[in-house]
Amino acid sequence: MSSTVVDTWSDTEQAIARTAFETAYGRTVSRLVSAVQTQAAGVSDAQSVWALHDFLSIERHTIEGRFDFRLEGILFVFASMVKEQLLQLEELEGLTPDKLAKVAAMSRF
């Protein structure tokens, strides 16, 4: 795989990447909301309130760090999203075969 091909992004590919990224973000937020609802249902004292707060703080830090859209390194991000089932390889169709192959290969590890 040529790094030049992988590093070059057409306007169409950028749009596909942005859409996939936003799709994965939406799925992440949905998972978070579900987890918060489950945990909030069990809140019964100050300790459980602070535990929920800590959980949310960690999740916010993780999500804000991960969901910073930049083309450089995005294939690694997509691979981790595929591995975590936040994204399907099919949702990246339209990227060059080299990019798709790289995401597919990295998502296996």
PyMOL commands that place a pseudoatom at each C-alpha (Angstrom):
pseudoatom trace, name=CA, resn=MET, resi=1, chain=A, elem=C, hetatm=0, pos=[0.000, 0.000, 0.000]
pseudoatom trace, name=CA, resn=SER, resi=2, chain=A, elem=C, hetatm=0, pos=[1.372, 3.323, -0.979]
pseudoatom trace, name=CA, resn=SER, resi=3, chain=A, elem=C, hetatm=0, pos=[1.256, 5.900, 1.794]
pseudoatom trace, name=CA, resn=THR, resi=4, chain=A, elem=C, hetatm=0, pos=[0.594, 8.545, -0.858]
pseudoatom trace, name=CA, resn=VAL, resi=5, chain=A, elem=C, hetatm=0, pos=[-2.638, 6.832, -1.910]
pseudoatom trace, name=CA, resn=VAL, resi=6, chain=A, elem=C, hetatm=0, pos=[-3.684, 6.322, 1.706]
pseudoatom trace, name=CA, resn=ASP, resi=7, chain=A, elem=C, hetatm=0, pos=[-2.800, 9.907, 2.652]
pseudoatom trace, name=CA, resn=THR, resi=8, chain=A, elem=C, hetatm=0, pos=[-4.664, 11.487, -0.280]
pseudoatom trace, name=CA, resn=TRP, resi=9, chain=A, elem=C, hetatm=0, pos=[-8.384, 12.110, 0.201]
pseudoatom trace, name=CA, resn=SER, resi=10, chain=A, elem=C, hetatm=0, pos=[-10.777, 13.150, -2.552]
pseudoatom trace, name=CA, resn=ASP, resi=11, chain=A, elem=C, hetatm=0, pos=[-13.739, 15.376, -1.702]
pseudoatom trace, name=CA, resn=THR, resi=12, chain=A, elem=C, hetatm=0, pos=[-16.032, 12.351, -2.039]
pseudoatom trace, name=CA, resn=GLU, resi=13, chain=A, elem=C, hetatm=0, pos=[-13.858, 10.291, 0.316]
pseudoatom trace, name=CA, resn=GLN, resi=14, chain=A, elem=C, hetatm=0, pos=[-13.789, 13.126, 2.819]
pseudoatom trace, name=CA, resn=ALA, resi=15, chain=A, elem=C, hetatm=0, pos=[-17.596, 13.259, 2.747]
pseudoatom trace, name=CA, resn=ILE, resi=16, chain=A, elem=C, hetatm=0, pos=[-17.807, 9.474, 3.232]
pseudoatom trace, name=CA, resn=ALA, resi=17, chain=A, elem=C, hetatm=0, pos=[-15.331, 9.661, 6.114]
pseudoatom trace, name=CA, resn=ARG, resi=18, chain=A, elem=C, hetatm=0, pos=[-17.233, 12.527, 7.757]
pseudoatom trace, name=CA, resn=THR, resi=19, chain=A, elem=C, hetatm=0, pos=[-20.556, 10.678, 7.457]
pseudoatom trace, name=CA, resn=ALA, resi=20, chain=A, elem=C, hetatm=0, pos=[-19.074, 7.466, 8.879]
pseudoatom trace, name=CA, resn=PHE, resi=21, chain=A, elem=C, hetatm=0, pos=[-17.446, 9.417, 11.694]
pseudoatom trace, name=CA, resn=GLU, resi=22, chain=A, elem=C, hetatm=0, pos=[-20.724, 11.121, 12.593]
pseudoatom trace, name=CA, resn=THR, resi=23, chain=A, elem=C, hetatm=0, pos=[-22.558, 7.790, 12.433]
pseudoatom trace, name=CA, resn=ALA, resi=24, chain=A, elem=C, hetatm=0, pos=[-20.094, 6.249, 14.884]
pseudoatom trace, name=CA, resn=TYR, resi=25, chain=A, elem=C, hetatm=0, pos=[-20.397, 9.300, 17.134]
pseudoatom trace, name=CA, resn=GLY, resi=26, chain=A, elem=C, hetatm=0, pos=[-24.177, 8.932, 17.179]
pseudoatom trace, name=CA, resn=ARG, resi=27, chain=A, elem=C, hetatm=0, pos=[-23.872, 5.259, 18.099]
pseudoatom trace, name=CA, resn=THR, resi=28, chain=A, elem=C, hetatm=0, pos=[-21.397, 6.095, 20.843]
pseudoatom trace, name=CA, resn=VAL, resi=29, chain=A, elem=C, hetatm=0, pos=[-23.725, 8.693, 22.320]
pseudoatom trace, name=CA, resn=SER, resi=30, chain=A, elem=C, hetatm=0, pos=[-26.644, 6.242, 22.152]
pseudoatom trace, name=CA, resn=ARG, resi=31, chain=A, elem=C, hetatm=0, pos=[-24.601, 3.646, 24.035]
pseudoatom trace, name=CA, resn=LEU, resi=32, chain=A, elem=C, hetatm=0, pos=[-23.620, 6.259, 26.600]
pseudoatom trace, name=CA, resn=VAL, resi=33, chain=A, elem=C, hetatm=0, pos=[-27.218, 7.398, 27.127]
pseudoatom trace, name=CA, resn=SER, resi=34, chain=A, elem=C, hetatm=0, pos=[-28.289, 3.796, 27.634]
pseudoatom trace, name=CA, resn=ALA, resi=35, chain=A, elem=C, hetatm=0, pos=[-25.487, 3.184, 30.143]
pseudoatom trace, name=CA, resn=VAL, resi=36, chain=A, elem=C, hetatm=0, pos=[-26.309, 6.398, 32.019]
pseudoatom trace, name=CA, resn=GLN, resi=37, chain=A, elem=C, hetatm=0, pos=[-29.994, 5.496, 32.197]
pseudoatom trace, name=CA, resn=THR, resi=38, chain=A, elem=C, hetatm=0, pos=[-29.106, 2.089, 33.616]
pseudoatom trace, name=CA, resn=GLN, resi=39, chain=A, elem=C, hetatm=0, pos=[-26.720, 3.541, 36.185]
pseudoatom trace, name=CA, resn=ALA, resi=40, chain=A, elem=C, hetatm=0, pos=[-29.041, 6.419, 37.103]
pseudoatom trace, name=CA, resn=ALA, resi=41, chain=A, elem=C, hetatm=0, pos=[-31.794, 3.930, 37.878]
pseudoatom trace, name=CA, resn=GLY, resi=42, chain=A, elem=C, hetatm=0, pos=[-29.572, 2.569, 40.645]
pseudoatom trace, name=CA, resn=VAL, resi=43, chain=A, elem=C, hetatm=0, pos=[-28.664, 5.918, 42.203]
pseudoatom trace, name=CA, resn=SER, resi=44, chain=A, elem=C, hetatm=0, pos=[-29.728, 5.809, 45.821]
pseudoatom trace, name=CA, resn=ASP, resi=45, chain=A, elem=C, hetatm=0, pos=[-27.132, 7.700, 47.839]
pseudoatom trace, name=CA, resn=ALA, resi=46, chain=A, elem=C, hetatm=0, pos=[-24.330, 10.219, 47.582]
pseudoatom trace, name=CA, resn=GLN, resi=47, chain=A, elem=C, hetatm=0, pos=[-21.746, 7.544, 46.797]
pseudoatom trace, name=CA, resn=SER, resi=48, chain=A, elem=C, hetatm=0, pos=[-23.715, 6.319, 43.778]
pseudoatom trace, name=CA, resn=VAL, resi=49, chain=A, elem=C, hetatm=0, pos=[-24.187, 9.924, 42.589]
pseudoatom trace, name=CA, resn=TRP, resi=50, chain=A, elem=C, hetatm=0, pos=[-20.429, 10.507, 42.703]
pseudoatom trace, name=CA, resn=ALA, resi=51, chain=A, elem=C, hetatm=0, pos=[-19.804, 7.167, 40.966]
pseudoatom trace, name=CA, resn=LEU, resi=52, chain=A, elem=C, hetatm=0, pos=[-22.135, 8.258, 38.153]
pseudoatom trace, name=CA, resn=HIS, resi=53, chain=A, elem=C, hetatm=0, pos=[-20.340, 11.603, 37.998]
pseudoatom trace, name=CA, resn=ASP, resi=54, chain=A, elem=C, hetatm=0, pos=[-16.965, 9.858, 37.749]
pseudoatom trace, name=CA, resn=PHE, resi=55, chain=A, elem=C, hetatm=0, pos=[-18.263, 7.566, 35.016]
pseudoatom trace, name=CA, resn=LEU, resi=56, chain=A, elem=C, hetatm=0, pos=[-19.559, 10.537, 33.026]
pseudoatom trace, name=CA, resn=SER, resi=57, chain=A, elem=C, hetatm=0, pos=[-16.297, 12.448, 33.451]
pseudoatom trace, name=CA, resn=ILE, resi=58, chain=A, elem=C, hetatm=0, pos=[-14.270, 9.528, 32.142]
pseudoatom trace, name=CA, resn=GLU, resi=59, chain=A, elem=C, hetatm=0, pos=[-16.650, 8.946, 29.233]
pseudoatom trace, name=CA, resn=ARG, resi=60, chain=A, elem=C, hetatm=0, pos=[-16.626, 12.632, 28.285]
pseudoatom trace, name=CA, resn=HIS, resi=61, chain=A, elem=C, hetatm=0, pos=[-12.829, 12.696, 28.261]
pseudoatom trace, name=CA, resn=THR, resi=62, chain=A, elem=C, hetatm=0, pos=[-12.701, 9.515, 26.186]
pseudoatom trace, name=CA, resn=ILE, resi=63, chain=A, elem=C, hetatm=0, pos=[-15.326, 10.627, 23.681]
pseudoatom trace, name=CA, resn=GLU, resi=64, chain=A, elem=C, hetatm=0, pos=[-13.953, 14.148, 23.245]
pseudoatom trace, name=CA, resn=GLY, resi=65, chain=A, elem=C, hetatm=0, pos=[-10.470, 12.744, 22.699]
pseudoatom trace, name=CA, resn=ARG, resi=66, chain=A, elem=C, hetatm=0, pos=[-11.602, 10.155, 20.204]
pseudoatom trace, name=CA, resn=PHE, resi=67, chain=A, elem=C, hetatm=0, pos=[-14.088, 12.184, 18.195]
pseudoatom trace, name=CA, resn=ASP, resi=68, chain=A, elem=C, hetatm=0, pos=[-11.810, 14.870, 16.846]
pseudoatom trace, name=CA, resn=PHE, resi=69, chain=A, elem=C, hetatm=0, pos=[-12.158, 14.556, 13.071]
pseudoatom trace, name=CA, resn=ARG, resi=70, chain=A, elem=C, hetatm=0, pos=[-8.759, 14.748, 11.383]
pseudoatom trace, name=CA, resn=LEU, resi=71, chain=A, elem=C, hetatm=0, pos=[-7.896, 12.889, 8.215]
pseudoatom trace, name=CA, resn=GLU, resi=72, chain=A, elem=C, hetatm=0, pos=[-4.392, 12.144, 9.375]
pseudoatom trace, name=CA, resn=GLY, resi=73, chain=A, elem=C, hetatm=0, pos=[-4.776, 9.035, 11.487]
pseudoatom trace, name=CA, resn=ILE, resi=74, chain=A, elem=C, hetatm=0, pos=[-8.482, 8.580, 10.714]
pseudoatom trace, name=CA, resn=LEU, resi=75, chain=A, elem=C, hetatm=0, pos=[-7.936, 5.079, 9.330]
pseudoatom trace, name=CA, resn=PHE, resi=76, chain=A, elem=C, hetatm=0, pos=[-6.680, 3.972, 12.756]
pseudoatom trace, name=CA, resn=VAL, resi=77, chain=A, elem=C, hetatm=0, pos=[-9.750, 5.552, 14.347]
pseudoatom trace, name=CA, resn=PHE, resi=78, chain=A, elem=C, hetatm=0, pos=[-12.041, 3.818, 11.858]
pseudoatom trace, name=CA, resn=ALA, resi=79, chain=A, elem=C, hetatm=0, pos=[-10.335, 0.486, 12.543]
pseudoatom trace, name=CA, resn=SER, resi=80, chain=A, elem=C, hetatm=0, pos=[-10.968, 0.818, 16.275]
pseudoatom trace, name=CA, resn=MET, resi=81, chain=A, elem=C, hetatm=0, pos=[-14.576, 1.825, 15.586]
pseudoatom trace, name=CA, resn=VAL, resi=82, chain=A, elem=C, hetatm=0, pos=[-15.073, -1.239, 13.382]
pseudoatom trace, name=CA, resn=LYS, resi=83, chain=A, elem=C, hetatm=0, pos=[-13.509, -3.428, 16.054]
pseudoatom trace, name=CA, resn=GLU, resi=84, chain=A, elem=C, hetatm=0, pos=[-15.885, -1.975, 18.667]
pseudoatom trace, name=CA, resn=GLN, resi=85, chain=A, elem=C, hetatm=0, pos=[-18.862, -2.364, 16.299]
pseudoatom trace, name=CA, resn=LEU, resi=86, chain=A, elem=C, hetatm=0, pos=[-19.518, 1.359, 16.174]
pseudoatom trace, name=CA, resn=LEU, resi=87, chain=A, elem=C, hetatm=0, pos=[-18.988, 1.225, 12.432]
pseudoatom trace, name=CA, resn=GLN, resi=88, chain=A, elem=C, hetatm=0, pos=[-19.279, -1.400, 9.715]
pseudoatom trace, name=CA, resn=LEU, resi=89, chain=A, elem=C, hetatm=0, pos=[-16.752, -1.669, 6.891]
pseudoatom trace, name=CA, resn=GLU, resi=90, chain=A, elem=C, hetatm=0, pos=[-19.644, -1.306, 4.442]
pseudoatom trace, name=CA, resn=GLU, resi=91, chain=A, elem=C, hetatm=0, pos=[-20.226, 2.202, 5.797]
pseudoatom trace, name=CA, resn=LEU, resi=92, chain=A, elem=C, hetatm=0, pos=[-16.798, 3.148, 4.457]
pseudoatom trace, name=CA, resn=GLU, resi=93, chain=A, elem=C, hetatm=0, pos=[-17.527, 1.991, 0.913]
pseudoatom trace, name=CA, resn=GLY, resi=94, chain=A, elem=C, hetatm=0, pos=[-16.376, 4.595, -1.565]
pseudoatom trace, name=CA, resn=LEU, resi=95, chain=A, elem=C, hetatm=0, pos=[-12.942, 4.941, 0.001]
pseudoatom trace, name=CA, resn=THR, resi=96, chain=A, elem=C, hetatm=0, pos=[-10.069, 3.627, -2.088]
pseudoatom trace, name=CA, resn=PRO, resi=97, chain=A, elem=C, hetatm=0, pos=[-9.413, -0.119, -1.897]
pseudoatom trace, name=CA, resn=ASP, resi=98, chain=A, elem=C, hetatm=0, pos=[-6.099, 0.640, -0.147]
pseudoatom trace, name=CA, resn=LYS, resi=99, chain=A, elem=C, hetatm=0, pos=[-7.850, 2.567, 2.616]
pseudoatom trace, name=CA, resn=LEU, resi=100, chain=A, elem=C, hetatm=0, pos=[-10.542, -0.075, 3.060]
pseudoatom trace, name=CA, resn=ALA, resi=101, chain=A, elem=C, hetatm=0, pos=[-7.938, -2.838, 3.187]
pseudoatom trace, name=CA, resn=LYS, resi=102, chain=A, elem=C, hetatm=0, pos=[-5.938, -0.950, 5.787]
pseudoatom trace, name=CA, resn=VAL, resi=103, chain=A, elem=C, hetatm=0, pos=[-9.007, -0.400, 8.010]
pseudoatom trace, name=CA, resn=ALA, resi=104, chain=A, elem=C, hetatm=0, pos=[-10.042, -4.045, 7.616]
pseudoatom trace, name=CA, resn=ALA, resi=105, chain=A, elem=C, hetatm=0, pos=[-6.564, -5.311, 8.484]
pseudoatom trace, name=CA, resn=MET, resi=106, chain=A, elem=C, hetatm=0, pos=[-6.115, -3.026, 11.500]
pseudoatom trace, name=CA, resn=SER, resi=107, chain=A, elem=C, hetatm=0, pos=[-9.585, -3.826, 12.848]
pseudoatom trace, name=CA, resn=ARG, resi=108, chain=A, elem=C, hetatm=0, pos=[-8.586, -7.466, 13.275]
pseudoatom trace, name=CA, resn=PHE, resi=109, chain=A, elem=C, hetatm=0, pos=[-6.004, -6.644, 15.958]
for i in range(1, 109): cmd.bond("trace and resi %d" % i, "trace and resi %d" % (i + 1))
show_as sticks, trace
zoom trace
